[in-house]
Amino acid sequence: MTQSLRTCPLGMEIEVCAIDLAERYRFRLNELGFREHERLTVIQKANFGGCVVSHGSERIAIDGTTARRILVKPS
């Protein structure tokens, strides 16, 4: 069952399924660790729909609009 990153609950471990963004944005997200089948954890949620995820020792903040376009599933 896939859902957008924006709707994931806090503390949930997820696996990236798809990124529905233009190539240049997908390329940058890939550099940050957002790749298909990559596992991440949602560690902070913001009122505006954004979130912070952890990828190894890295912390990455994603705005709400972008988070809506990243499809994930529980890992």
Secondary structure, DSSP 4 states (H G I P E B T S, - for coil): --EEGGGPPTT-EEEEEEE-S-HHHHHHHHHHT--TT-EEEEEEE-TTS-EEEEETTEEEEE-HHHHHTEEEEE-
